[in-house]
Amino acid sequence: MPALPLCRLYLITPPAIADLDAFAGALEQALSAGDVAALQIRLKGASRAEIARAVERLAPIARAHGVAVILNDDPQLASELGCDGVHVGQSDTPYGEARRIMGRDAMIGVTCHDSRHLAMEAAEAGADYVAFGAFFPTATKEAPTRADPEILSIWQEVMEVPCVAIGGITAENAASLAEAGADFLAVSAGVWSHAEGPAAAVKALNQAISQGIQARPAFSRN
């Protein structure tokens, strides 16, 4: 069995999906085009019923490609819908409560902005991954902090818990974050708004990730 890549793509849905069936087709194209580790369903402002419909429509597509399904913000709904995990921010459900709701086998990630302190707290509590960002300007969500790629390198050297880079990532800038030490690159608009479509975006992002890994220094845990 070939070794998994040292950095993988983590897709995030657009914050709003006007046509769920059309987006399901775009998701199928994206996941058929190259390696993707996870899909985070993040629908800001949508009702729980709308989010549930999205999960029910999109999760089978993701799972058919071996892609984990992560719900944003709502561990109770994630548990009810059978999602593989949940992602929580600093102002969302606390990690400990999310773990109690989701159970020991669920994947739980925590937003840590540009703070190694927040990340170490989350890791020590048992988070499955920590997310740093934003690394680049982004219109997908409000980004209160700007992170330096060095935080990925430092984290890679001293911690075992995987780190996710997020914020304005595209095929044009992804290689630098893969090189810096990100375990996953979280991308939304860089895929769904790509000029040549989501399949082309996934192919280009995976190529950029490969280039970044090839230039990566020999981190201690890799």
Buried (B, 14 or more C-beta within 10 A) or exposed (E): EEEEBBBBBBBBBBBEBEEEEEBBEBBBBBBBBBBBBBBBBBBEEBEEEBBBBBBEBBBEBBEEBEBBBBBBBBBBBBBBBEBBBBBBBBEBBBBEEBBEBBEEEBBBBBBBBBBBEBBBBBBEEEBBBBBBBBBBEBEBBEBEEBBEBEBBBBBBEEBEBBBBBBBBBBBEBBBBBBBBBBBBBBBBBBBBBBEEBBBBBBBBBBBBBBBBBEEBEEBEEE
